[in-house]
Amino acid sequence: MINNKITMVTVLLLLCNPVWSYSEPTIKCIPEENNFPACEALANQGDDEALLIVGRFYETGTGVEKNIEKAEEIYQRLSDKNDANGMNRLAMLKEDQGKKNEAILLYQKAAELGSSSADYNLGILYELDNNYTKAKEMYEIAIKKHKSSSAMMSLGDLYRNGRGGEINTDLAEKWYKESIKFGNDFAITRLGYLYGDLENYDDAIKCYEKAIIKGDPAAMNSMGLLYQHGFGVQRDINKAVKLYQDASNKDSLGGLINLGLMYEEGLGVPQSYEKAVELYKRAYQLGYTDIQLRIDYLDKKIHKKNN
């Protein structure tokens, strides 16, 4: 009985943590690319922990060809067994498929069954649907039930942007700091955004510098903007370009677009419409489809230049 409790606690910790890892005395199914066969073997023996990881392998294409249908089948099997974490993953897939009502029901049931992520994910769904009142409610539930640092950050975002009410910078600052206290490094950059909104560039820079050390590409991009425009620092185009490059190397949409603009205008780099298009196309592949208009515009300029 004690070992079962230890195993359940380990599973919950695994699914709350963005770094996939197991610690003793759990099964030897570590979600790394070359471990797919071992995890699949354990899953075939009836180990639901391993089965959930196999689903993630298929969903992300890690160690096996990406297969969303197979992942969904696995999450459905777990959901049918009232596995809260499998149900939460199934809800996420349903949301991606645009099946909002199905996703809501699954998130709600997963939350009732103890998923530490479902309340927060449901809040995100409501926010994307512009239902900020319900989003705020779910974030507050996730904070109360699970001390969710992600929910704290998202609640801070609502207050910073005035979604569902008036802008409240004091509450935004409070929740960003709480999120940081609970270990969410991404909230450091969000706090920097808030200080930037208030034109408190000294504190914004401190936040961005801390976040850059921790590897956040959004902070690299934001610091690049400060150097490009000379906000709170002496204007330095070369430093801006370097920061945009670092951000784009980590697939930051802002970094890709801003670096593309530098190439388009020839700021700190040789002017190159071709290089700008290459960067914009990467941004498009990451989901920023609005950039297609800019790509088409530059393709015409390139064609005209070459003919």
N, C-alpha and C positions, 0 to 999 in steps of 0.2 A: 504493500500500500504506500509505504514511504517512497519507494523507487518510482511508483506511478506519479506521485505528486511532484517529485523532482523533475521527471520527464515533461510534465505539463508546464511547469514553470519555465523550463528551458525553451519549450516551443513558443510560449508567449513572448519571451525575451527576444528570441530570434526574429519573430515577425514584427516586433516594434523597432528593431534595429536595422538601419539601412545597410549595415555590413553583415553579410550572411556568414555566420560562423556558429559552430557548436563547440562546447567545452565538455570535458569529462564530467559525468560518466555516460554521456549520450552516445547514440549510434555513430558509426564512422561514415557519415554521409555529409561531406563538406561540399557546399555548392560551388565547386570550381570546375572549369571546363573539362578536365580529364577525369572527373569523378562521376560523370553521367552513368556509366555502366554499373558502378557500385550502388548508386542511389536507386537505379531502376531495379536492380536485383532485390534490394531491401523492400522496395515498394511492392514487388511481385510476391513477397513473402507476407504481405499484409500490413506493412509499416506505414501508417498514414502520414507520419512526419516526413518520411522519405518521399511519399507520393506527392505531397504538396510541393516539395522541392523539384521533383521531376516535372510537375506542371509548370513551375517557373522556368525550368530549362527550356521546355517547349515554347513557352510564351516569349522568351527573350532570344531564343536561338543560341543558347549557351551549351556548347558541347554536343549539340544535335541540331539538325535542320529546324528552323523556326516553323512552328505548326500551331497556330492559334486555335484551330478546331480541336486538336488533340489536347491542348491545355484546357480548353473549355470543357471537354469531356471529363478530364480528371477533376477539375474543380466541381463539376456537377455531381460526380460520384461522391466526393467528400461532403458536398452540401446535402446530398440525400441522406448522409449519415449524421447530419446536424453538426458537422465540423465547422466551427465559427470562422476559422481562418480561411478554409477553402471557400466558404460561402462569401466571405469578403472579397476574395480574389475573383469569384464568379461575378459578383456585383460590379466590380471594376471593368470586367470585360463587357458586361451588358451596357454599362454606361458608355464605353468606347463605341459600341455598336449603335448608340442612339436609342437604346431601349430604356428610357429614363424610369418609367413606372416599375419595370421589373427590377431595375437596379435599386430603387428606393426600398422596395419590399425586402430585397435580399439584405441591404445594409441594415435595415431595421431589425430583421431577425438575427443577423450576425451580431449586432450590438447586444441584443437580449441574451444571446448565447455566450457573451463575454469577449468578443473581438475587441481588442484595444484600438483598432484602426477604423472600425466601421462608422462610429459617430462622426469622426473627423472627415472621413471620405464623403459621408452624406452631407456634411456642411459644405464641402467643396462643390458637390453637385448642385446644391441650392444656390450657392454664390454664382456659379456659371450660368444658372437660370435666372439670375438677377433677383432672386428671392432672398434679400439680405437679412430680413428679419429671421427667417428660418435658419439661414446660415449662421447667424450670430448665436441663435439658440443652440445649435448643434455643436458649435465650437465651445460654448460655455459648458455644455454637458461633457464633452471630451476632456476639457480641462479639469472639471470637478471629479469625474470618474477615473481618469487615467493620467492626470497631470501632463497632458499631451503638449509638448513644446511646439509642435507644428500648429496645433490649434491656437496656442498663444500668439504665435507669429501671424497667423491668418486673422485673428481678432484684431491685432494691431493694425493690419492692413486695412480692415474695414474702417477703423477709427481714423487712420491717416488720410484715407481717400474720401471719407464722408459717405460711405456706402450704407444706405439704410438710415441715415440721420446726418447730423451736423459733423463736420470735421472736428475731431478732438485730439489735438496733438499730445496733450498730457496723458490721456489713456493709451494712445498709440505708443508713446515712449514707455509707459509702464509695462505694457504687454510684450514689447520687444525685449525689454530688459529681463522680464520674467522668463521669456523663451531662451534667452542667452544663458541665464542662470541654470536652466534645466538642460543645457548642453546643445542647443540648436545654433550652430555656427552661422547658418544662413541668416539668422535674425540680426547678426552684427551688421551685415550689409543693409538690411531693411532699416535699421536704426540710422545708418549713414544716410539713406534716402530721406528720412524724416528730417535730419539736421540740414541736409541740402535744401529741402523745401523751405526751411526756416532761414536759409542763407547763413547758417552757422557752419561755415566751411571748416573751421578748425576742428570741431568735433566730428564732422563728416569725414574728414581726412583721416582722423585717428581710427574711426570705424573701418574705413576702406583698407587702411594699411594692415590692421589686425586680420581682416577677412582675407586679404591677399596672401598673407603668410599661411593661412589655412587652406588656400587654394581655390577660393570662390571666384569663378570667372566673371560674375556679375559685378563684383567689387573692382576687378581689373578694368572692366569697361567703364564703370563710373569714374574711377580715378583718371582714366584716359580722357574723359570728357572735361574734367577739371583742368587738366594740363592743356588740352586743346584750346579751351576758352579762357584760361587764366582766372578761374574762380578759386580764390583762396590760396593759389600758388602762382609763381611766375610762369607765364605762358611758355610752353615748351612742346613744340610739335613733335620732335623726335621721341620724347618720352611718351607722348600720347600714342604715337604709332606703335611703339614697343608694347605698351599696355593693351592696345587693341589686338595686336598679334598674339599676345599671350592669351587673351580672352578667346579669340577665334580658334586657337589651337585646342581649346577646351569646349568647342562647339557653342560658345555664347552667341545668341542671335544678335544682341547689341554689338558685340565685338566684330562679328562678320560684316554687319551692315556699316558700322562706322569705319572699319578698315576699308571696305569697298568704296565708301565715299572719299576716303583719303586718296585712293588710287584714281578714282574718277576725276578728282580735282587736282591731283598732283601735289598734295600737301604732305611734305616729309618723305615722299616716295616718288619715283618717276611716274608720270601720268600713264595709266594703262587701262583703257576701257575693257580689254580682255580680262585682266586680273580682277577688275571690279565685278565683271559678269560672273567669273568663276566663284567669287566670294558670295555674291547674291544668290547664285544657284545652290550653294550649300545652305544658305539661310532658307531658301524655298524648300529644300529637302527636309529641313528640320521643322517645317510647318508654317513658315511665314509666307503664305501664298500671295499676299498683296505685293510682294517684291517683284512679281512677274511683269508688272507694268514697266518697272525700271529696267528689267532685263530686256524686254522688247525694245524699249527706247534706245538702249545702248547697242543692241544688236544692229539696229538700223544705222547708227552712227559708225559702227565698225564696218558694216557693209559699204557704206558711202565712202569711207576713208580708203578702203581697199579696191575701189572700182573707179 
